Amino acid sequence: MQRVCLGLPTMRPCPDTIVDLAEEAAYAVATFGVEVHLLVLDTTDAADFAKNADAVASLSPTDGVFVHHLGNAEQRDFLRRVAERSGAADPELLLDLMLPDAVSYGSCVNRVFLGAAALGCTSTHLRNDDFDFQVVDGRKMFPIHQELLSIGRPAGDVVADVTRSELDPADAEKPVMLVSGSFIGELNVDIGEIHELDPAVYRDLVRLWTPPVWSDEDRDAMVDVSFKGAGSEPFDSDDSVLGVPDIWDVYMCNIALDHRAYEVLPLLPSIETIGTDYALLHALVHSRLPGVVHNRHIVNYYTPERRIGAGFISYQLRFVKFLLSMLYLYPVYGGMIDLGRGLLDEQHGLKVEPILDLVRGSIEWDRAGNEHCLDVLDVSYRKLGGKYAELADVVAGRRQQLLDEAQADAERWAVLVEAWAGMAAAARTEGLTSGADA
C-alpha cells in the first residue's frame, strides 16, 4: 500500500487546521486507498502545544490515517539520533541546523522530510498553518486529490489523468516528482500595506529581489507578478497541466514532493528569513523534470501578530533577510538553469554534487549587492515614515549582523547539503515512533 506523509510544521496554535488536514487525510484514504501519516511538528510553547494536542485528541479514529504530533523535545530526540547515526563529523551542528532556537522556514520543512523518511513514506504533501481550503457546493477542494493522481508515477502514465499535457515525449519515463497548486487571497509576503502607502516605494523594494543582471523591463515585469499567486479567481472545476512547471506556478505550502527529490536536497536552514524554502523546487524545475500544476489553490490569510509592535518588526526583518539571501541564491539558481538536465543522473534523479558545488561557489560572493540593498531599504522605509521609519532604525542598527548572517546561511546550507544523504538514510533506519499517534 502506498504510504504518504501529510506534513504540517507549525509554530502557533492551529487546532482548526489540524482538523481540516485530518479530513483531507481521510479523503485521501477513502478515494485512493493509501495510508496517510499526518505529521504535525509543533514548536509552540506549552500552552499552545496543549491546544494543538487537544485538537489531535478530538479526532475520530479513521482506518488508514495515522496522526503524529511531536513537540520540541520529541523532535530534538529524533533528530539527535538521526544526526549521530548519519556519520557526520559534527552531529551537534546538524542538530542546530535542523532545530534552531529561532524561526526557520527551511528547517521546519526539512524536519518534515526526515520524519516522512522515518515513517517510510514515498511522498510528502506540505501544508501551512495559516490557510483555508476553497469550498465549492459545501465540499472542500483538497489538493491531495490532484497530488495523488500523479506524484511518483512515470510522466507518460499520467497523461490520461490531467486536463492538458505539454509533456515532451522524451520525458515519458521520468517520474513526476512535483505536483503543486498555488494560492488565492492575500499576498504570500505581508507587504501589501507598503503598496497602499506608496506604490513607487513598493516597486523599489520588490525590485530588490529580482535578478540584478536582468533588464529593467524584465525586473518590473517580475515585480508585477511577485507574491500574488493565482490572484483572486475562485475554483470552478479541476484543471491540471503536465509538463515542466514554471517556478511561478508552484507554492511550497500547497505541494506534493516525491521522496527521490527531498531525500537528496534539503532546504536552506536560514534563520528568521522568509522565502528560502524554494531551493528544491528550483532544482526540480530547472532540471526539466516533469511535474503537474493544478488549480486546487489554497486561500492564504495573515495572522494578526505580524502587523503591529514587535511582531511587525520581526516579520519585516525576515523580509529584509529574504532580500539579502538572493545574493547567494541567484548564482545557485542560475547555475541550475545552465546545467539543466545535467542535474539528473541516469535514473532521472537529482545529482547532489553539482548543486553542492554551486552552493559552495556562492559563499564568497561580493557583498556589494547587499550593501546597496540595505541602502535602498533605508531610504524607502524612511519615505514611508511611522512604523517603517522605526524599522529602518532597527535595520540600520543591525546592518553588519544582517550582512554576516546572510553569508553564514549560505555556509550552513552547504554543510547540510553535504550531510543530507546520510541523514535521510539514518532517518529511514531510525523510524519514528514517538508522538501522539491516533
VEXMI-833731 format. One record per residue (C-alpha): residue number from 1; residue in three letters; x, y, z. Coordinates in Angstrom, 1 decimal. Each point is the difference from the previous one (the first is absolute). Layout:
N
TILO   pos   code       px       py       pz
TILO   NUM    ALA        X        Y        Z
...
This chain:
438
TILO   pos   code       px       py       pz
TILO     1    MET      0.0      0.0      0.0
TILO     2    GLN      1.2      3.5     -0.9
TILO     3    ARG      1.0      1.9      3.2
TILO     4    VAL      0.1      3.8     -0.1
TILO     5    CYS      0.7      2.8      2.4
TILO     6    LEU     -2.3      3.0      0.4
TILO     7    GLY      2.3      2.4      1.8
TILO     8    LEU     -0.8      3.0      2.1
TILO     9    PRO      2.9      1.9      1.7
TILO    10    THR     -1.4      2.6      2.4
TILO    11    MET      1.1      2.6      2.5
TILO    12    ARG     -3.4      1.2      1.1
TILO    13    PRO     -3.3     -1.5      1.3
TILO    14    CYS     -1.9     -1.3     -3.0
TILO    15    PRO     -2.7     -2.5      1.1
TILO    16    ASP     -2.3      0.8     -2.9
TILO    17    THR      2.7     -0.7     -2.5
TILO    18    ILE      0.8     -3.4      1.7
TILO    19    VAL     -3.7     -1.0     -0.3
TILO    20    ASP      0.0      1.1     -3.7
TILO    21    LEU      3.1     -2.0     -0.8
TILO    22    ALA     -1.4     -3.1      1.7
TILO    23    GLU     -3.0      0.4     -2.2
TILO    24    GLU      2.3      0.2     -3.1
TILO    25    ALA      1.8     -3.1      1.2
TILO    26    ALA     -3.2     -1.9      0.4
TILO    27    TYR     -1.1      1.1     -3.5
TILO    28    ALA      3.3     -1.3     -1.5
TILO    29    VAL     -0.4     -3.4      1.7
TILO    30    ALA     -3.6     -0.3     -1.2
TILO    31    THR      0.7      1.2     -3.5
TILO    32    PHE      3.4     -1.5     -0.8
TILO    33    GLY      0.4     -2.9      2.4
TILO    34    VAL      3.2      1.4      1.4
TILO    35    GLU      1.4      0.1      3.5
TILO    36    VAL      0.4      3.6      1.3
TILO    37    HIS      2.3      1.1      2.8
TILO    38    LEU     -1.1      3.4      1.2
TILO    39    LEU      3.2      1.4      1.5
TILO    40    VAL     -0.4      3.1      2.2
TILO    41    LEU      3.4      1.4      1.0
TILO    42    ASP     -0.8      2.6      2.7
TILO    43    THR      2.5      2.5      1.4
TILO    44    THR     -2.5      2.0      2.1
TILO    45    ASP      0.2      0.6      3.7
TILO    46    ALA     -1.7     -2.3      2.5
TILO    47    ALA     -3.3      1.8      0.1
TILO    48    ASP     -0.4      0.2     -3.8
TILO    49    PHE      1.3     -3.6     -0.4
TILO    50    ALA     -2.8     -1.1      2.3
TILO    51    LYS     -2.6      1.7     -2.3
TILO    52    ASN      1.4     -1.9     -3.0
TILO    53    ALA      0.2     -3.2      2.0
TILO    54    ASP     -3.7      0.4      1.0
TILO    55    ALA     -0.8      0.2     -3.7
TILO    56    VAL      1.9     -3.2     -0.8
TILO    57    ALA     -1.7     -1.8      2.9
TILO    58    SER     -3.4      1.1     -1.2
TILO    59    LEU      0.5     -1.6     -3.5
TILO    60    SER     -2.2     -3.0     -0.7
TILO    61    PRO      2.1     -3.1     -0.8
TILO    62    THR      0.1     -0.7     -3.7
TILO    63    ASP      1.3     -3.3     -1.5
TILO    64    GLY      3.1      0.8     -2.0
TILO    65    VAL      0.7      3.4      1.6
TILO    66    PHE      2.8      0.3      2.6
TILO    67    VAL      0.5      3.3      1.8
TILO    68    HIS      3.4      0.8      1.6
TILO    69    HIS      0.3      3.2      2.1
TILO    70    LEU      3.5      0.7      1.1
TILO    71    GLY      1.2      2.9      2.2
TILO    72    ASN      3.4      1.5      0.3
TILO    73    ALA      1.4     -2.7      2.4
TILO    74    GLU     -1.2     -2.9     -2.2
TILO    75    GLN      1.3      1.6     -3.2
TILO    76    ARG      3.4      0.7      1.7
TILO    77    ASP      0.3     -3.6      1.1
TILO    78    PHE     -0.8     -1.3     -3.4
TILO    79    LEU      2.4      2.4     -1.8
TILO    80    ARG      2.8     -0.7      2.5
TILO    81    ARG     -0.2     -3.7     -0.7
TILO    82    VAL     -0.1      0.7     -3.8
TILO    83    ALA      2.9      2.4      0.1
TILO    84    GLU      2.1     -2.5      2.1
TILO    85    ARG     -0.9     -2.9     -2.3
TILO    86    SER      0.8      2.0     -3.1
TILO    87    GLY      3.7     -0.3      0.4
TILO    88    ALA      0.5      3.8     -0.2
TILO    89    ALA      3.1      1.5      1.7
TILO    90    ASP     -2.1      2.5      2.0
TILO    91    PRO     -3.4     -1.4      1.1
TILO    92    GLU     -0.6      3.0      2.3
TILO    93    LEU      0.3      2.4     -2.9
TILO    94    LEU     -2.5     -2.0     -2.1
TILO    95    LEU     -2.4      0.0      3.0
TILO    96    ASP      0.3      3.8      0.1
TILO    97    LEU     -0.6      0.2     -3.8
TILO    98    MET     -3.1     -2.1      0.3
TILO    99    LEU     -1.6      1.4      3.2
TILO   100    PRO      1.4      3.5      0.7
TILO   101    ASP     -1.1      2.2      2.8
TILO   102    ALA     -1.7      2.4     -2.5
TILO   103    VAL     -2.5     -0.1     -2.8
TILO   104    SER      1.3     -1.8     -3.1
TILO   105    TYR     -2.4     -0.7     -2.8
TILO   106    GLY      2.5     -2.3     -1.7
TILO   107    SER      0.9     -2.0      3.1
TILO   108    CYS     -3.6     -0.7      1.0
TILO   109    VAL     -0.6     -1.5     -3.5
TILO   110    ASN      3.2     -1.9      0.1
TILO   111    ARG     -1.2     -1.6      3.3
TILO   112    VAL     -3.2     -1.1     -1.8
TILO   113    PHE      2.1     -1.6     -2.7
TILO   114    LEU      2.1     -2.0      2.5
TILO   115    GLY     -3.2     -0.9      1.8
TILO   116    ALA     -1.5     -1.3     -3.2
TILO   117    ALA      3.1     -2.0     -0.8
TILO   118    ALA     -0.2     -1.5      3.5
TILO   119    LEU     -3.6     -0.9     -0.5
TILO   120    GLY      0.8     -1.8     -3.3
TILO   121    CYS     -2.1      2.4     -2.1
TILO   122    THR      0.6      0.4     -3.7
TILO   123    SER     -1.2      3.5     -0.3
TILO   124    THR     -0.6      3.1      2.2
TILO   125    HIS     -3.0      2.3     -0.4
TILO   126    LEU      0.7      3.3      1.7
TILO   127    ARG     -2.5      2.4      1.5
TILO   128    ASN      0.3      3.2      2.2
TILO   129    ASP     -1.7      1.1      3.1
TILO   130    ASP     -1.5      3.2     -1.4
TILO   131    PHE     -2.2     -1.1     -2.9
TILO   132    ASP     -3.5     -1.2     -0.8
TILO   133    PHE     -1.2     -2.4     -2.6
TILO   134    GLN     -2.3      1.3     -2.7
TILO   135    VAL     -3.5     -1.2      0.4
TILO   136    VAL     -2.3     -0.7     -3.0
TILO   137    ASP     -3.6     -1.2      0.6
TILO   138    GLY      0.8     -0.9      3.5
TILO   139    ARG      3.1     -2.1     -0.9
TILO   140    LYS      3.6      0.9      0.8
TILO   141    MET      2.3     -0.1     -3.0
TILO   142    PHE      2.8     -2.1      1.4
TILO   143    PRO      3.2      0.4     -2.0
TILO   144    ILE      1.0     -3.6      0.9
TILO   145    HIS     -2.6     -1.1     -2.6
TILO   146    GLN      2.2      1.3     -2.8
TILO   147    GLU      3.2     -0.9      1.8
TILO   148    LEU     -0.7     -3.7      0.3
TILO   149    LEU     -1.1     -0.3     -3.6
TILO   150    SER      3.5      0.7     -1.1
TILO   151    ILE      2.8      0.1      2.6
TILO   152    GLY      2.7     -2.5     -0.5
TILO   153    ARG     -1.4     -1.5     -3.1
TILO   154    PRO      1.8     -0.1     -3.4
TILO   155    ALA     -1.1      3.1     -1.8
TILO   156    GLY     -1.3     -1.9     -3.1
TILO   157    ASP     -2.4     -1.9      2.2
TILO   158    VAL     -1.5      3.3      1.4
TILO   159    VAL     -1.1      1.4     -3.4
TILO   160    ALA     -3.5     -1.5      0.4
TILO   161    ASP     -0.5      1.5      3.4
TILO   162    VAL      0.6      3.7     -0.7
TILO   163    THR     -2.0      2.5     -1.9
TILO   164    ARG      2.8      0.9     -2.4
TILO   165    SER      3.5     -1.4     -0.8
TILO   166    GLU      3.0      2.0     -1.1
TILO   167    LEU      2.3     -3.0      0.6
TILO   168    ASP      3.0     -0.4     -2.2
TILO   169    PRO     -0.3     -3.7     -1.2
TILO   170    ALA      3.7     -0.4      0.9
TILO   171    ASP     -1.0      0.5      3.6
TILO   172    ALA     -2.7     -2.6      0.2
TILO   173    GLU      2.1     -2.4      2.2
TILO   174    LYS      1.0      2.7      2.5
TILO   175    PRO     -1.9      0.0      3.3
TILO   176    VAL     -2.3      2.9      1.0
TILO   177    MET      1.8      1.3      3.1
TILO   178    LEU     -2.0      3.2      0.5
TILO   179    VAL     -3.7      0.7      0.0
TILO   180    SER     -1.1      3.4      1.1
TILO   181    GLY     -2.8      2.5      0.1
TILO   182    SER      0.3      3.6      1.0
TILO   183    PHE     -2.0      2.4      2.2
TILO   184    ILE     -2.6      2.6     -0.2
TILO   185    GLY     -0.7      2.8      2.6
TILO   186    GLU      2.5      2.3      1.5
TILO   187    LEU      3.6      0.3     -1.2
TILO   188    ASN      2.1     -2.9      1.3
TILO   189    VAL      2.5      2.7      1.3
TILO   190    ASP     -1.6      2.5      2.3
TILO   191    ILE      1.1      3.2     -1.8
TILO   192    GLY     -3.4      1.0     -1.5
TILO   193    GLU     -0.2      2.9      2.5
TILO   194    ILE      3.1      1.5     -1.6
TILO   195    HIS     -1.7      0.0     -3.4
TILO   196    GLU     -3.0      1.8      1.5
TILO   197    LEU      2.2      2.7      1.6
TILO   198    ASP      2.3      0.6     -3.0
TILO   199    PRO     -0.1     -2.2     -3.2
TILO   200    ALA      3.3      1.5     -1.1
TILO   201    VAL      1.8     -1.0      3.2
TILO   202    TYR     -1.6     -3.5     -0.3
TILO   203    ARG      1.5     -0.3     -3.5
TILO   204    ASP      3.4      1.1      1.2
TILO   205    LEU     -0.1     -2.6      2.8
TILO   206    VAL     -1.3     -2.9     -2.0
TILO   207    ARG      2.6      0.7     -2.8
TILO   208    LEU      2.7     -0.8      2.6
TILO   209    TRP     -0.8     -3.7     -0.2
TILO   210    THR      0.1     -0.2     -3.8
TILO   211    PRO      3.1     -1.2     -1.8
TILO   212    PRO      2.3      3.1     -0.3
TILO   213    VAL      1.3     -1.3     -3.4
TILO   214    TRP     -3.5      0.3     -1.5
TILO   215    SER     -1.1      3.0     -2.0
TILO   216    ASP     -2.2      2.7      1.7
TILO   217    GLU     -2.9     -1.2     -2.1
TILO   218    ASP      0.3     -3.6      1.1
TILO   219    ARG      0.5      1.0      3.7
TILO   220    ASP     -3.1      2.2     -0.1
TILO   221    ALA     -2.0     -2.8     -1.5
TILO   222    MET      1.2     -2.3      2.8
TILO   223    VAL     -1.2      2.6      2.5
TILO   224    ASP     -3.4      0.0     -1.5
TILO   225    VAL     -0.5     -3.8      0.6
TILO   226    SER      2.0     -0.4      3.2
TILO   227    PHE     -1.7     -1.4      3.1
TILO   228    LYS     -3.5      0.0     -1.6
TILO   229    GLY     -0.5     -3.7     -0.7
TILO   230    ALA     -3.0     -0.8     -2.1
TILO   231    GLY     -1.7      3.3      0.7
TILO   232    SER     -3.6     -0.1      1.2
TILO   233    GLU     -1.7     -2.3     -2.4
TILO   234    PRO     -1.9     -2.6      2.0
TILO   235    PHE     -0.1     -3.7     -0.8
TILO   236    ASP     -2.5     -1.0     -2.6
TILO   237    SER      1.0     -3.4     -1.3
TILO   238    ASP      3.2     -2.1      0.0
TILO   239    ASP      2.7      1.1     -2.4
TILO   240    SER      3.4     -1.6     -0.1
TILO   241    VAL      3.0      0.2     -2.3
TILO   242    LEU      2.8     -2.6     -0.4
TILO   243    GLY      3.4      1.3     -1.2
TILO   244    VAL      3.0      1.9      1.3
TILO   245    PRO     -1.6      2.5      2.6
TILO   246    ASP      0.8      3.7      0.1
TILO   247    ILE      1.5      0.9      3.3
TILO   248    TRP     -2.7      2.6      0.4
TILO   249    ASP     -2.8     -2.6      0.0
TILO   250    VAL      1.3     -2.0      3.0
TILO   251    TYR     -0.6      0.8      3.6
TILO   252    MET      1.8     -1.6      2.9
TILO   253    CYS     -3.1     -0.1      2.3
TILO   254    ASN     -2.1     -1.8     -2.7
TILO   255    ILE      2.3     -2.7     -1.4
TILO   256    ALA      0.8     -3.7     -0.2
TILO   257    LEU      3.6     -1.1     -0.4
TILO   258    ASP      1.4     -3.4     -0.7
TILO   259    HIS      2.5     -1.5      2.5
TILO   260    ARG      2.5     -0.3     -2.8
TILO   261    ALA      0.2      3.8      0.0
TILO   262    TYR     -0.1      1.0      3.6
TILO   263    GLU      2.3     -2.8      1.2
TILO   264    VAL      2.7      1.4     -2.3
TILO   265    LEU     -0.1      3.8      0.6
TILO   266    PRO     -1.1      1.8      3.2
TILO   267    LEU     -1.3      3.5      0.2
TILO   268    LEU      2.0      2.9      1.4
TILO   269    PRO      0.2      0.0      3.8
TILO   270    SER     -0.1      3.8      0.0
TILO   271    ILE     -1.0      1.7      3.3
TILO   272    GLU     -2.8      2.5      0.0
TILO   273    THR     -0.2      0.2     -3.8
TILO   274    ILE     -3.0     -0.5     -2.1
TILO   275    GLY      0.1     -1.4     -3.6
TILO   276    THR      3.1     -2.1      0.4
TILO   277    ASP     -2.0     -3.3     -0.1
TILO   278    TYR     -0.3     -0.1     -3.8
TILO   279    ALA      3.5     -1.2     -1.0
TILO   280    LEU     -1.2     -3.6     -0.5
TILO   281    LEU     -2.8      1.2     -2.3
TILO   282    HIS      2.6      1.9     -2.1
TILO   283    ALA      2.1     -3.1     -0.3
TILO   284    LEU     -3.0     -2.1     -1.2
TILO   285    VAL     -1.2      2.7     -2.5
TILO   286    HIS      3.4      0.9     -1.4
TILO   287    SER      1.0     -3.6     -0.5
TILO   288    ARG     -3.1     -0.2     -2.3
TILO   289    LEU     -1.6     -2.8      1.9
TILO   290    PRO     -3.7     -0.4     -0.8
TILO   291    GLY     -2.5      1.1      2.6
TILO   292    VAL     -3.7      0.9      0.3
TILO   293    VAL     -1.5      3.3      0.9
TILO   294    HIS     -3.7      0.2      0.9
TILO   295    ASN     -2.6      2.6      1.1
TILO   296    ARG     -1.0     -1.4      3.4
TILO   297    HIS      1.5      3.1      1.5
TILO   298    ILE     -0.1      0.6      3.7
TILO   299    VAL     -1.2      3.3      1.5
TILO   300    ASN      2.8      2.0      1.7
TILO   301    TYR     -0.6      2.3      3.0
TILO   302    TYR      2.1      1.8      2.5
TILO   303    THR      0.2     -0.6      3.7
TILO   304    PRO     -0.3      3.4      1.8
TILO   305    GLU      3.1     -0.1      2.1
TILO   306    ARG      2.2      1.0     -3.0
TILO   307    ARG     -1.7      3.3     -0.5
TILO   308    ILE      0.8      1.9      3.3
TILO   309    GLY      2.8      0.6      2.5
TILO   310    ALA      2.7     -2.5      0.4
TILO   311    GLY     -1.8     -2.5     -2.3
TILO   312    PHE      0.1      2.6     -2.8
TILO   313    ILE      3.8      0.6      0.4
TILO   314    SER      0.7     -3.7      0.2
TILO   315    TYR     -1.9     -0.9     -3.2
TILO   316    GLN      1.4      2.9     -2.0
TILO   317    LEU      3.5     -0.9      1.1
TILO   318    ARG     -0.7     -3.4     -1.5
TILO   319    PHE     -0.9      1.7     -3.3
TILO   320    VAL      3.2      2.0      0.2
TILO   321    LYS      2.0     -3.1      0.5
TILO   322    PHE     -1.8     -1.6     -2.9
TILO   323    LEU      1.2      2.8     -2.3
TILO   324    LEU      3.5     -0.4      1.3
TILO   325    SER     -0.1     -3.8     -0.6
TILO   326    MET     -0.5      0.4     -3.7
TILO   327    LEU      3.7      1.1     -0.4
TILO   328    TYR      0.9     -3.6      0.8
TILO   329    LEU     -2.9     -1.7     -1.6
TILO   330    TYR     -0.1      1.5     -3.4
TILO   331    PRO      3.5     -1.4     -0.9
TILO   332    VAL     -1.3     -3.4      1.0
TILO   333    TYR     -3.2      0.3     -1.9
TILO   334    GLY      1.8      1.4     -3.1
TILO   335    GLY      2.4     -2.9      0.1
TILO   336    MET     -2.9     -2.4      0.2
TILO   337    ILE     -1.5      1.5     -3.1
TILO   338    ASP      3.3     -0.3     -1.8
TILO   339    LEU      0.3     -3.7      1.0
TILO   340    GLY     -3.6     -0.8     -0.9
TILO   341    ARG     -0.4     -3.7     -0.5
TILO   342    GLY      3.7     -0.4      1.1
TILO   343    LEU     -1.4      0.1      3.6
TILO   344    LEU     -1.5     -3.4     -0.6
TILO   345    ASP      1.7     -3.5      0.2
TILO   346    GLU     -0.8     -2.9     -2.3
TILO   347    GLN     -3.0     -1.0      2.2
TILO   348    HIS     -1.4      3.6     -0.4
TILO   349    GLY      0.8      0.8      3.6
TILO   350    LEU      1.6      3.2      1.2
TILO   351    LYS      3.8      0.0      0.4
TILO   352    VAL      1.1      1.8      3.1
TILO   353    GLU      3.6      0.5     -1.0
TILO   354    PRO     -0.5      2.8     -2.5
TILO   355    ILE     -2.5      1.7      2.2
TILO   356    LEU      2.5     -0.1      3.0
TILO   357    ASP      2.7      1.5     -2.3
TILO   358    LEU     -2.4      2.9     -0.8
TILO   359    VAL     -0.8      0.6      3.6
TILO   360    ARG      3.6      0.0      1.1
TILO   361    GLY      0.8      2.3     -2.9
TILO   362    SER     -2.5      2.6      1.1
TILO   363    ILE      1.3      0.4      3.5
TILO   364    GLU      2.8      2.5     -0.8
TILO   365    TRP     -2.2      2.1     -2.3
TILO   366    ASP      0.8      3.8      0.1
TILO   367    ARG     -2.2      1.6      2.7
TILO   368    ALA     -0.3      3.3     -1.9
TILO   369    GLY     -3.4     -1.0     -1.3
TILO   370    ASN     -1.3     -0.5      3.5
TILO   371    GLU      1.5      3.3      1.2
TILO   372    HIS     -2.0      1.7     -2.8
TILO   373    CYS     -3.1     -1.9      1.0
TILO   374    LEU      0.2      1.3      3.6
TILO   375    ASP      0.6      3.5     -1.3
TILO   376    VAL     -3.2     -0.1     -2.1
TILO   377    LEU     -2.0     -1.6      2.9
TILO   378    ASP      1.1      2.8      2.3
TILO   379    VAL     -1.1      2.8     -2.3
TILO   380    SER     -3.2     -1.8     -0.9
TILO   381    TYR     -1.1     -0.7      3.6
TILO   382    ARG      0.7      3.6      1.0
TILO   383    LYS     -2.2      1.3     -2.8
TILO   384    LEU     -2.8     -2.1      1.4
TILO   385    GLY      0.4      1.4      3.5
TILO   386    GLY     -1.7     -1.1      3.1
TILO   387    LYS      0.7     -3.6      1.0
TILO   388    TYR      2.1     -0.5     -3.2
TILO   389    ALA      2.3      2.8      1.1
TILO   390    GLU      0.4     -1.9      3.3
TILO   391    LEU      0.7     -3.1     -2.0
TILO   392    ALA      2.7      1.9     -1.9
TILO   393    ASP      1.7      0.8      3.3
TILO   394    VAL      0.0     -3.7      1.0
TILO   395    VAL      1.4     -1.1     -3.4
TILO   396    ALA      2.7      2.7      0.1
TILO   397    GLY      1.0     -1.1      3.5
TILO   398    ARG      0.4     -3.6     -1.1
TILO   399    ARG      1.5      0.7     -3.4
TILO   400    GLN      3.3     -1.9      0.5
TILO   401    GLN     -1.8     -2.8      1.8
TILO   402    LEU     -2.5     -0.4     -2.9
TILO   403    LEU      2.8     -0.1     -2.6
TILO   404    ASP      1.9     -2.6      2.0
TILO   405    GLU     -3.1     -2.2      0.6
TILO   406    ALA     -0.9     -0.1     -3.7
TILO   407    GLN      3.5     -1.3     -0.8
TILO   408    ALA     -0.1     -2.4      3.0
TILO   409    ASP     -3.3     -1.4     -1.2
TILO   410    ALA      1.6     -1.0     -3.3
TILO   411    GLU      2.9     -1.6      1.9
TILO   412    ARG     -2.4     -2.0      2.2
TILO   413    TRP     -2.0     -1.2     -3.1
TILO   414    ALA      3.2     -1.4     -1.5
TILO   415    VAL      0.6     -1.9      3.2
TILO   416    LEU     -3.5     -1.4      0.0
TILO   417    VAL      0.0     -0.9     -3.7
TILO   418    GLU      3.2     -2.0      0.5
TILO   419    ALA     -1.4     -1.9      3.0
TILO   420    TRP     -3.6     -0.5     -1.3
TILO   421    ALA      0.3     -3.4     -1.7
TILO   422    GLY      1.4     -1.5      3.2
TILO   423    MET     -2.8      1.7      2.1
TILO   424    ALA     -2.8     -1.3     -2.3
TILO   425    ALA      1.5     -3.5      0.1
TILO   426    ALA      0.3      0.2      3.8
TILO   427    ALA     -3.6      1.2      0.3
TILO   428    ARG     -1.3     -3.0     -2.0
TILO   429    THR      1.9     -2.3      2.3
TILO   430    GLU     -1.0      1.7      3.3
TILO   431    GLY     -3.7      0.1     -0.8
TILO   432    LEU     -2.4      2.4      1.8
TILO   433    THR     -1.9     -1.5      3.0
TILO   434    SER     -0.3      3.0      2.3
TILO   435    GLY     -2.9      2.4      0.1
TILO   436    ALA     -3.7     -0.4      0.5
TILO   437    ASP     -1.3     -2.5     -2.5
TILO   438    ALA     -3.7     -0.1     -0.8
